[in-house]
Amino acid sequence: MYFAVVGSKVRGKSASPAMHMASFRRLGIEAEYWALDVPRDGLSCFVQLARFNLQGFNVTMPHKEEMLKFLDAASPEVRAVGAVNTVKIERNLLVGYNTDATAVYRLAGSHMKGARVLIIGAGGAARAALFAVVKAEAGEIYLMNRSRERAEALAAEFGGRFGRSIEVVNWGHPPEVDVAINATPVHDQTLAAPRSLLVDFVYIPTPRTKMVEAAERAGVKAIDGVELLVEQGAQAEEIWLGVEPDRSVMRRTVLKFLGYEHLR
């Protein structure tokens, strides 16, 4: 069996191949997992090859929204989020899922009910986070992105879809919130100072981002990019293989790949 992650500049940098290969070995499954750099104009070609050669694949930046047009079927989460990060191939058909959204909800949902929540970003990861925040029944929702126009479009889309008020705030001027979710590659600690929880999608080149370190210095719980990667990856394996992977094995492998084994 063959699996992959497809994105931009992921070859040699993504921890997903090491993580999934370690998990496959622990499960006793003979499978390969690769990181494939695919440009936007090469997605169509990749999809046609994947239909007949892969059993599934993950999707990362910048293809999470673009991949939607190539799906033959999609989970309710994908249809609601408007982005896909996991694809299962069945009878040469592509079925899309969004384990980013379910990972954020599983790891942070209990902290967000009735809370003031800020999401940083307006791309595919931010869409997944926003869906999780709405599902968790957050009290107030704020969206901040470098491009205010993009943030306003996303807020209007989700606000209309779910009947929620989503306030767009200017970049660099975050409101006081209980929970902050960084769904961008940026990790400037001045962008968020949540009171109870920080969720950071970033794990490359390190899970110890400035945001994570600042949160922990302030006594705030942090869910770093490694935790999110492991959870969404474990859920992807459940979708592909119908198994319950060992998340501790996956986490240790990612930290070893990053050179942070001491954080186990």
Backbone bond lengths (Angstrom), bond angles and torsions (degrees), N, CA, C in turn:
res aa  C-N    CA-C-N  psi(-1)  N-CA   C-N-CA  omega(-1)  CA-C   N-CA-C  phi
1 M - - - 1.455 - - 1.522 110.01 -
2 Y 1.325 115.24 147.42 1.453 120.42 -176.03 1.531 110.71 -131.38
3 F 1.360 114.07 135.72 1.455 121.66 -179.49 1.525 108.40 -135.81
4 A 1.332 117.48 167.08 1.462 120.17 -178.59 1.513 110.84 -160.40
5 V 1.334 114.99 166.82 1.467 121.58 165.62 1.514 105.89 -117.92
6 V 1.322 116.40 134.19 1.456 121.20 -178.02 1.525 108.92 -117.88
7 G 1.327 115.41 132.99 1.451 120.02 -178.53 1.515 110.68 -175.06
8 S 1.321 116.01 -159.99 1.456 122.05 178.22 1.528 109.53 -108.89
9 K 1.318 116.36 126.55 1.471 123.42 177.72 1.535 111.79 56.70
10 V 1.330 116.33 44.12 1.460 120.32 179.01 1.528 112.55 -98.03
11 R 1.317 117.18 -22.46 1.459 120.31 -177.62 1.526 110.51 -64.81
12 G 1.315 115.79 123.21 1.459 121.23 -179.75 1.514 114.12 82.45
13 K 1.336 117.69 -10.81 1.456 121.20 -178.90 1.522 112.82 -112.19
14 S 1.317 116.95 -36.12 1.465 120.27 -179.26 1.529 110.62 -69.78
15 A 1.327 115.06 137.82 1.468 120.60 176.35 1.526 111.97 -84.76
16 S 1.327 116.93 -5.83 1.466 120.19 -175.30 1.522 113.91 -60.09
17 P 1.350 120.36 -44.06 1.460 118.43 179.49 1.533 112.98 -58.50
18 A 1.316 117.15 -46.96 1.469 120.25 179.44 1.526 110.56 -62.51
19 M 1.320 116.38 -43.25 1.465 121.54 -178.50 1.528 111.73 -62.04
20 H 1.323 116.92 -49.90 1.454 119.79 -177.32 1.525 112.16 -71.37
21 M 1.321 117.54 -36.93 1.466 119.23 178.77 1.525 110.79 -63.58
22 A 1.330 117.16 -40.09 1.470 120.32 177.18 1.516 110.50 -64.10
23 S 1.333 116.32 -39.85 1.460 120.42 178.87 1.521 111.43 -66.43
24 F 1.341 116.97 -42.21 1.467 120.18 178.22 1.525 110.91 -60.04
25 R 1.339 115.87 -42.84 1.471 118.96 179.77 1.522 110.77 -62.36
26 R 1.337 117.40 -43.79 1.461 120.72 179.66 1.544 110.67 -62.16
27 L 1.316 116.93 -35.58 1.464 121.59 -179.71 1.520 112.65 -80.32
28 G 1.345 116.46 -10.58 1.458 119.91 -178.07 1.517 112.48 74.88
29 I 1.329 116.48 28.62 1.461 121.78 -177.98 1.527 109.51 -104.46
30 E 1.329 116.50 129.02 1.450 121.24 177.06 1.528 108.65 -84.22
31 A 1.316 116.31 106.32 1.458 121.28 -177.55 1.524 109.58 -156.50
32 E 1.317 115.39 157.73 1.458 122.66 176.21 1.525 108.64 -120.18
33 Y 1.329 115.93 150.99 1.465 121.72 179.11 1.523 107.92 -140.43
34 W 1.324 116.87 125.50 1.462 121.61 -176.68 1.525 111.54 -121.11
35 A 1.328 115.55 158.86 1.460 122.55 170.34 1.517 107.65 -104.00
36 L 1.329 116.72 122.85 1.463 121.76 -174.53 1.533 110.64 -120.06
37 D 1.327 115.93 122.81 1.466 120.90 174.52 1.525 108.53 -83.35
38 V 1.314 115.90 117.40 1.464 121.19 -178.73 1.527 108.70 -129.97
39 P 1.332 117.97 120.67 1.464 119.98 177.25 1.527 110.12 -71.70
40 R 1.320 116.16 161.45 1.458 120.61 -178.06 1.527 112.08 -55.50
41 D 1.331 116.46 -40.45 1.461 118.60 -178.08 1.531 112.35 -78.95
42 G 1.333 116.08 0.69 1.461 119.64 177.54 1.521 113.50 -106.21
43 L 1.343 116.86 2.27 1.461 120.36 -176.98 1.518 112.64 -62.41
44 S 1.319 116.77 -42.24 1.460 120.86 -178.11 1.526 110.66 -59.72
45 C 1.324 116.70 -44.74 1.461 121.45 178.90 1.522 110.47 -64.28
46 F 1.353 116.11 -44.39 1.458 119.68 179.02 1.527 111.46 -58.57
47 V 1.320 116.89 -45.08 1.461 121.42 -177.58 1.526 110.98 -59.93
48 Q 1.329 116.99 -43.14 1.463 119.49 -179.82 1.522 111.76 -64.28
49 L 1.317 116.75 -38.19 1.468 120.06 176.38 1.520 111.05 -69.19
50 A 1.340 116.62 -39.55 1.459 121.21 -178.31 1.523 111.88 -63.33
51 R 1.312 117.00 -37.64 1.474 120.63 -177.97 1.521 112.49 -53.00
52 F 1.328 115.99 -34.57 1.462 119.83 -172.88 1.532 113.59 -110.65
53 N 1.348 116.61 1.70 1.459 118.48 -175.86 1.526 114.82 -130.35
54 L 1.333 118.27 -18.52 1.454 121.24 -178.03 1.523 110.82 -116.49
55 Q 1.343 114.60 155.53 1.463 119.87 173.08 1.536 110.83 -95.75
56 G 1.325 115.57 -15.56 1.458 120.04 178.82 1.513 110.31 177.09
57 F 1.333 116.11 165.87 1.463 119.31 176.73 1.521 110.23 -158.09
58 N 1.326 114.45 158.24 1.464 121.93 173.86 1.521 109.13 -99.37
59 V 1.314 115.40 155.29 1.462 121.73 -179.56 1.525 108.24 -123.92
60 T 1.313 116.70 129.22 1.460 120.06 177.58 1.523 109.64 -127.17
61 M 1.347 115.72 -176.47 1.468 120.21 -175.49 1.527 111.06 -55.53
62 P 1.327 119.01 138.79 1.467 126.73 5.61 1.538 113.24 -106.37
63 H 1.333 117.93 29.59 1.468 121.00 -168.76 1.524 115.89 -103.44
64 K 1.337 118.78 3.92 1.467 120.08 -172.01 1.529 113.02 -64.19
65 E 1.302 117.33 -32.15 1.465 120.02 178.11 1.528 111.20 -89.40
66 E 1.320 116.51 -39.60 1.463 121.47 -178.00 1.531 111.82 -63.43
67 M 1.334 117.40 -32.88 1.460 120.99 -177.07 1.529 112.70 -64.58
68 L 1.321 116.82 -20.61 1.463 120.69 -178.97 1.526 112.44 -53.99
69 K 1.316 117.34 -39.20 1.461 120.85 -174.78 1.530 112.70 -67.80
70 F 1.344 116.92 -14.53 1.464 119.95 -177.55 1.530 112.96 -99.84
71 L 1.331 117.34 -4.04 1.467 120.27 -177.42 1.525 111.51 -76.01
72 D 1.329 114.62 146.65 1.461 120.85 173.06 1.525 110.93 -93.74
73 A 1.327 116.72 -24.22 1.460 122.07 177.24 1.525 107.61 -155.20
74 A 1.342 116.56 158.45 1.466 120.28 -176.80 1.516 110.29 -145.20
75 S 1.325 115.67 147.05 1.458 121.61 176.59 1.519 109.84 -71.03
76 P 1.334 118.10 162.81 1.468 120.36 176.66 1.524 112.48 -56.98
77 E 1.351 116.64 -35.84 1.464 120.04 179.66 1.525 111.10 -63.82
78 V 1.323 116.72 -42.23 1.464 120.02 179.29 1.518 110.77 -63.18
79 R 1.321 116.72 -43.34 1.465 120.07 -179.93 1.527 110.88 -64.45
80 A 1.327 116.70 -36.41 1.467 120.25 -179.84 1.523 111.87 -75.72
81 V 1.327 116.62 -39.67 1.462 121.58 -175.94 1.523 111.59 -76.80
82 G 1.341 116.35 -40.32 1.456 119.79 -174.53 1.506 112.49 82.12
83 A 1.345 116.19 25.28 1.461 121.73 178.06 1.521 108.61 -156.67
84 V 1.325 115.80 153.84 1.462 120.85 -178.20 1.521 109.14 -131.20
85 N 1.340 117.21 140.72 1.460 119.20 175.83 1.528 112.98 -128.20
86 T 1.327 117.01 -6.03 1.467 121.23 179.31 1.525 109.18 -138.66
87 V 1.321 115.84 131.90 1.460 120.91 179.37 1.518 109.65 -127.22
88 K 1.324 116.32 131.33 1.457 122.54 172.93 1.519 107.92 -108.00
89 I 1.323 116.65 135.74 1.456 120.65 -179.31 1.524 109.21 -104.54
90 E 1.313 115.98 117.24 1.456 122.82 -178.77 1.520 108.95 -125.79
91 R 1.340 116.33 120.31 1.472 121.88 -178.47 1.529 110.97 51.97
92 N 1.330 115.00 42.56 1.462 123.86 179.00 1.528 113.87 67.68
93 L 1.328 117.09 13.52 1.458 121.60 177.55 1.523 110.06 -106.58
94 L 1.328 116.70 143.48 1.457 122.32 -178.64 1.527 110.38 -95.07
95 V 1.337 115.77 120.76 1.462 121.91 178.61 1.534 107.75 -114.20
96 G 1.327 116.78 121.91 1.459 120.97 -173.53 1.515 114.21 -96.98
97 Y 1.336 115.32 145.43 1.464 123.45 177.26 1.524 108.44 -135.68
98 N 1.325 116.42 165.20 1.464 119.89 174.64 1.523 109.20 -130.15
99 T 1.322 116.08 92.67 1.465 120.32 179.43 1.529 111.38 -83.93
100 D 1.346 118.33 -10.21 1.470 119.85 170.56 1.529 109.26 -61.92
101 A 1.327 115.54 -47.92 1.468 120.36 -178.12 1.518 111.26 -63.58
102 T 1.329 116.84 -46.15 1.462 119.38 -178.05 1.523 111.49 -70.05
103 A 1.341 117.55 -29.62 1.466 120.41 177.10 1.524 110.84 -68.12
104 V 1.336 117.02 -46.07 1.474 120.09 178.74 1.522 109.83 -61.33
105 Y 1.320 116.68 -43.35 1.465 120.12 -179.22 1.528 110.72 -64.05
106 R 1.321 117.33 -43.81 1.471 120.36 -177.96 1.528 111.50 -65.91
107 L 1.333 116.99 -40.70 1.464 120.62 -175.49 1.529 113.48 -82.96
108 A 1.334 117.06 -30.33 1.476 119.46 -171.76 1.513 114.52 -124.86
109 G 1.326 118.11 -5.09 1.455 121.14 -174.02 1.514 114.50 -54.88
110 S 1.313 116.78 -41.36 1.466 119.89 -176.85 1.528 112.03 -66.42
111 H 1.342 117.09 -24.23 1.468 121.26 179.71 1.527 111.77 -82.26
112 M 1.334 117.26 -17.57 1.464 119.90 -169.98 1.525 114.54 -97.78
113 K 1.312 118.68 -16.01 1.461 120.61 -177.93 1.528 110.00 -61.04
114 G 1.324 116.40 120.32 1.464 122.25 -179.80 1.508 115.10 73.40
115 A 1.341 118.16 4.05 1.469 121.87 -174.00 1.534 111.95 -92.02
116 R 1.320 114.71 163.51 1.467 121.94 170.66 1.528 106.71 -88.18
117 V 1.341 116.67 119.58 1.466 121.13 -172.41 1.520 110.81 -124.63
118 L 1.339 115.81 133.49 1.457 122.95 175.83 1.521 109.29 -111.66
119 I 1.336 116.33 130.77 1.461 121.53 173.02 1.523 107.79 -112.28
120 I 1.329 115.66 128.77 1.455 121.63 178.92 1.523 107.83 -102.90
121 G 1.337 116.41 117.48 1.455 121.04 -178.64 1.512 111.34 124.03
122 A 1.344 115.49 168.86 1.461 120.13 179.19 1.523 111.16 -149.76
123 G 1.343 116.55 18.87 1.457 121.17 179.32 1.519 112.03 -97.11
124 G 1.329 115.68 -156.37 1.456 120.76 -177.18 1.517 113.93 -61.41
125 A 1.328 117.76 -42.30 1.462 120.91 179.17 1.527 110.74 -66.60
126 A 1.338 116.50 -39.23 1.472 120.40 178.73 1.522 110.62 -64.91
127 R 1.318 116.83 -36.92 1.467 120.64 176.72 1.527 110.29 -60.36
128 A 1.342 116.00 -45.39 1.462 120.18 179.61 1.522 110.57 -62.90
129 A 1.339 116.33 -43.71 1.460 120.49 178.95 1.520 111.31 -62.96
130 L 1.318 116.46 -41.29 1.463 120.89 -179.01 1.530 110.85 -63.91
131 F 1.310 117.09 -40.39 1.467 120.42 176.76 1.525 110.51 -61.82
132 A 1.346 116.73 -43.81 1.461 120.85 179.29 1.524 111.42 -62.72
133 V 1.332 116.62 -39.42 1.462 121.53 179.68 1.525 111.05 -65.21
134 V 1.326 116.32 -43.98 1.465 120.41 177.82 1.526 109.97 -63.75
135 K 1.332 116.58 -44.84 1.466 121.03 179.93 1.523 111.93 -61.28
136 A 1.339 116.22 -34.98 1.463 121.02 -179.47 1.527 112.65 -77.70
137 E 1.324 116.93 -3.75 1.467 123.09 178.41 1.529 111.78 62.89
138 A 1.330 114.44 52.44 1.469 119.92 175.46 1.522 109.86 -62.19
139 G 1.323 115.83 151.80 1.463 119.83 -179.62 1.511 112.43 -74.34
140 E 1.342 117.37 -52.38 1.457 122.92 178.81 1.523 108.13 -131.56
141 I 1.328 116.02 140.48 1.458 120.74 -176.73 1.523 109.52 -124.00
142 Y 1.342 115.42 129.79 1.455 122.18 178.52 1.527 109.27 -122.33
143 L 1.323 115.70 146.63 1.463 121.67 -179.50 1.520 108.57 -129.46
144 M 1.337 116.71 130.68 1.461 121.27 -179.05 1.524 108.97 -133.56
145 N 1.326 116.34 129.25 1.460 121.47 -179.01 1.523 109.19 -148.11
146 R 1.334 116.75 151.55 1.473 120.04 178.87 1.523 110.41 -55.23
147 S 1.331 115.92 -43.90 1.462 120.33 176.10 1.528 108.06 -91.00
148 R 1.321 116.35 103.91 1.462 119.42 -179.71 1.532 110.76 -62.43
149 E 1.320 116.40 -33.92 1.462 120.39 -179.84 1.532 110.73 -59.95
150 R 1.337 116.62 -43.49 1.468 120.12 178.67 1.515 110.98 -64.87
151 A 1.316 116.15 -41.19 1.466 120.36 179.62 1.521 110.77 -63.45
152 E 1.325 115.90 -41.79 1.468 119.22 -179.61 1.529 111.35 -65.75
153 A 1.337 116.89 -36.98 1.466 120.40 178.31 1.522 110.44 -65.49
154 L 1.339 116.68 -42.02 1.460 120.66 179.77 1.525 110.86 -67.64
155 A 1.333 117.05 -41.95 1.466 121.04 179.24 1.527 110.67 -62.24
156 A 1.331 116.43 -41.41 1.464 119.94 179.61 1.524 110.82 -66.69
157 E 1.336 116.31 -40.94 1.471 120.72 179.85 1.525 111.44 -62.15
158 F 1.319 116.98 -51.48 1.463 120.78 -177.95 1.523 111.33 -72.45
159 G 1.320 116.73 -35.45 1.454 119.69 177.98 1.514 111.47 -60.98
160 G 1.335 115.25 -42.22 1.448 119.50 178.50 1.520 112.61 -70.39
161 R 1.327 115.84 -37.42 1.461 120.06 -176.73 1.522 112.20 -70.71
162 F 1.326 116.58 -38.80 1.462 120.22 -173.48 1.533 113.60 -111.48
163 G 1.322 117.12 0.43 1.458 119.26 179.44 1.514 113.17 65.26
164 R 1.345 116.84 34.95 1.461 121.70 -179.97 1.521 110.40 -116.71
165 S 1.316 115.74 146.00 1.450 121.49 174.01 1.524 108.52 -84.37
166 I 1.333 116.87 123.93 1.462 121.92 179.52 1.523 107.26 -125.03
167 E 1.323 116.59 116.03 1.465 121.18 -175.58 1.526 110.68 -93.27
168 V 1.321 116.16 128.99 1.462 121.91 177.17 1.527 108.82 -91.07
169 V 1.331 115.91 131.01 1.468 120.69 179.73 1.526 108.97 -117.69
170 N 1.320 115.56 155.56 1.461 120.67 -177.90 1.519 111.59 -68.72
171 W 1.329 115.36 144.11 1.460 121.81 178.55 1.531 109.84 -58.36
172 G 1.310 115.67 132.95 1.461 120.48 179.44 1.506 114.81 85.38
173 H 1.350 116.50 1.29 1.463 120.23 179.40 1.537 109.73 -128.91
174 P 1.326 116.64 65.99 1.466 119.64 -177.22 1.527 111.79 -71.62
175 P 1.317 117.75 143.68 1.466 120.80 176.22 1.523 110.30 -79.53
176 E 1.312 116.87 169.19 1.463 120.30 174.39 1.529 108.08 -75.06
177 V 1.320 115.37 123.98 1.467 119.53 -176.74 1.525 110.24 -136.27
178 D 1.318 114.68 165.84 1.463 120.60 175.69 1.524 110.98 -85.13
179 V 1.341 115.54 -38.82 1.462 121.62 -176.39 1.520 109.43 -129.80
180 A 1.334 116.49 136.19 1.467 121.34 174.63 1.517 108.68 -125.74
181 I 1.336 116.19 138.15 1.462 121.83 179.36 1.518 108.38 -123.38
182 N 1.328 116.54 116.40 1.457 120.67 178.21 1.523 109.06 -92.62
183 A 1.330 116.24 107.48 1.458 121.79 -179.03 1.521 110.82 -110.83
184 T 1.333 115.65 36.35 1.468 122.27 177.70 1.534 108.00 -132.13
185 P 1.344 118.00 167.96 1.467 120.02 174.40 1.522 112.73 -74.08
186 V 1.337 117.24 -10.87 1.472 122.40 -178.17 1.527 109.35 -77.97
187 H 1.331 117.02 139.40 1.467 118.15 178.31 1.529 111.93 -139.06
188 D 1.322 116.27 42.05 1.458 122.75 174.48 1.533 108.82 -69.99
189 Q 1.322 116.44 121.28 1.471 120.15 -174.33 1.518 113.13 -64.30
190 T 1.338 117.85 -16.40 1.468 119.72 179.86 1.533 112.19 -76.85
191 L 1.327 117.76 -9.09 1.459 120.41 -176.91 1.520 113.15 -78.89
192 A 1.327 117.12 -16.37 1.464 119.17 -179.64 1.520 110.33 -160.41
193 A 1.336 115.67 140.04 1.462 121.82 175.17 1.530 107.54 -139.73
194 P 1.325 116.55 70.93 1.471 120.20 -176.43 1.522 112.06 -68.29
195 R 1.319 115.54 156.77 1.468 119.78 -178.37 1.519 113.73 -84.74
196 S 1.352 117.85 -28.33 1.469 117.68 -174.25 1.520 114.79 -127.72
197 L 1.352 118.91 -30.30 1.468 119.13 -175.89 1.522 111.54 -153.19
198 L 1.338 114.94 135.94 1.461 122.43 170.29 1.520 108.22 -116.12
199 V 1.332 116.77 131.99 1.462 122.56 172.86 1.519 107.02 -116.73
200 D 1.332 117.12 123.93 1.466 121.02 -176.28 1.526 109.25 -124.57
201 F 1.336 117.00 119.81 1.461 121.38 178.77 1.526 112.25 -71.15
202 V 1.317 118.61 -18.63 1.463 122.08 -172.74 1.532 111.57 -74.47
203 Y 1.335 116.65 130.87 1.468 119.98 171.25 1.529 111.76 -135.32
204 I 1.335 118.22 -8.22 1.456 122.69 178.76 1.531 108.96 -109.28
205 P 1.351 119.79 128.89 1.465 126.48 3.63 1.532 113.97 -85.70
206 T 1.330 117.34 -3.28 1.457 119.92 -177.19 1.530 110.51 -149.52
207 P 1.335 116.91 144.62 1.469 118.84 173.23 1.525 111.92 -77.13
208 R 1.333 116.30 -13.04 1.463 120.60 -179.63 1.529 109.45 -88.80
209 T 1.321 116.38 63.06 1.459 120.48 -179.33 1.527 110.40 -71.35
210 K 1.324 115.08 166.72 1.459 119.63 178.21 1.528 110.61 -60.27
211 M 1.323 116.59 -37.03 1.460 120.21 178.46 1.522 111.03 -62.90
212 V 1.332 116.51 -46.99 1.462 120.95 -178.70 1.526 110.52 -62.86
213 E 1.328 116.31 -46.04 1.464 119.72 -179.38 1.520 111.73 -63.32
214 A 1.336 117.32 -41.54 1.465 120.83 179.62 1.530 110.61 -64.81
215 A 1.321 116.64 -39.92 1.469 120.26 179.27 1.518 110.61 -63.54
216 E 1.309 117.07 -45.63 1.462 120.34 -177.28 1.526 111.43 -68.29
217 R 1.334 117.30 -34.81 1.471 119.81 175.66 1.523 110.57 -62.67
218 A 1.322 115.79 -31.98 1.464 120.48 -179.42 1.523 112.36 -86.65
219 G 1.326 116.81 3.41 1.457 120.32 179.72 1.514 113.85 78.06
220 V 1.326 116.05 21.79 1.466 121.61 -178.95 1.527 109.66 -99.25
221 K 1.314 117.16 135.44 1.461 121.38 177.79 1.520 109.44 -64.25
222 A 1.346 116.70 139.30 1.460 121.13 178.59 1.524 110.56 -126.48
223 I 1.318 115.55 132.00 1.463 122.29 170.11 1.520 105.05 -105.33
224 D 1.334 116.67 109.83 1.463 118.87 -173.74 1.529 111.82 -88.86
225 G 1.330 114.73 177.82 1.450 120.59 -176.45 1.508 114.13 -63.40
226 V 1.341 117.38 -27.85 1.464 120.06 177.93 1.523 110.33 -66.80
227 E 1.318 117.14 -44.61 1.466 119.94 178.73 1.524 111.29 -60.06
228 L 1.333 115.96 -42.02 1.465 119.52 178.53 1.521 110.99 -66.73
229 L 1.334 117.27 -43.80 1.465 120.79 179.32 1.518 110.85 -58.81
230 V 1.330 116.74 -46.54 1.463 120.91 -178.84 1.526 111.09 -63.33
231 E 1.323 117.17 -44.89 1.457 119.57 -177.14 1.527 111.69 -66.77
232 Q 1.327 117.21 -46.14 1.464 117.55 179.62 1.524 110.34 -67.32
233 G 1.334 117.65 -34.07 1.461 121.01 178.40 1.518 112.19 -68.09
234 A 1.326 116.52 -40.14 1.466 120.68 177.99 1.523 110.57 -63.75
235 Q 1.329 116.01 -40.94 1.463 119.48 178.25 1.527 111.17 -66.86
236 A 1.339 117.03 -33.99 1.465 120.22 176.65 1.535 110.48 -63.34
237 E 1.328 116.97 -42.61 1.464 119.85 179.00 1.528 111.35 -64.95
238 E 1.307 116.80 -35.34 1.465 120.01 176.21 1.528 110.19 -62.72
239 I 1.335 116.21 -39.14 1.461 120.72 178.83 1.533 110.86 -68.28
240 W 1.321 116.54 -46.74 1.465 120.81 -176.44 1.527 113.16 -69.82
241 L 1.333 115.42 -42.62 1.462 120.19 -166.83 1.521 114.68 -115.74
242 G 1.338 117.21 -11.38 1.454 119.57 -177.91 1.517 112.89 67.68
243 V 1.342 117.23 32.89 1.468 122.35 -177.54 1.528 109.60 -122.88
244 E 1.326 115.71 165.57 1.468 122.26 174.47 1.525 107.11 -107.69
245 P 1.341 118.96 100.05 1.467 120.62 -177.49 1.522 112.40 -72.63
246 D 1.314 115.46 162.60 1.461 122.22 178.38 1.526 108.65 -87.23
247 R 1.320 116.45 103.31 1.460 120.50 -176.80 1.521 112.42 -64.99
248 S 1.327 118.25 -29.56 1.466 120.22 179.52 1.525 110.70 -65.92
249 V 1.322 117.13 -37.73 1.466 121.07 176.76 1.523 109.81 -64.84
250 M 1.318 115.89 -42.90 1.460 120.44 -179.65 1.523 110.93 -63.66
251 R 1.331 116.78 -44.02 1.467 120.59 -179.41 1.528 111.24 -64.04
252 R 1.334 117.06 -46.61 1.475 119.77 179.61 1.520 111.33 -58.73
253 T 1.324 116.21 -39.18 1.457 120.53 -178.72 1.518 111.65 -67.12
254 V 1.322 117.11 -41.88 1.466 120.47 178.91 1.523 110.02 -63.71
255 L 1.325 117.24 -45.79 1.467 120.00 -179.67 1.527 111.46 -63.29
256 K 1.325 116.82 -36.92 1.470 120.13 176.47 1.518 110.26 -65.13
257 F 1.324 117.13 -43.15 1.465 122.04 178.51 1.526 110.40 -58.32
258 L 1.324 116.54 -39.28 1.463 121.49 -177.87 1.526 113.20 -83.57
259 G 1.338 116.77 -9.02 1.455 120.17 -177.44 1.510 113.34 80.98
260 Y 1.327 117.07 26.25 1.472 122.18 -178.94 1.519 110.78 -122.67
261 E 1.326 116.88 43.73 1.471 119.88 -178.11 1.514 112.92 -59.73
262 H 1.341 117.12 -26.35 1.472 120.73 -178.30 1.517 112.59 -68.38
263 L 1.358 118.26 -12.35 1.452 120.65 -179.44 1.522 112.50 -87.23
264 R 1.306 119.33 4.34 1.457 122.30 -177.91 1.507 113.03 -52.16
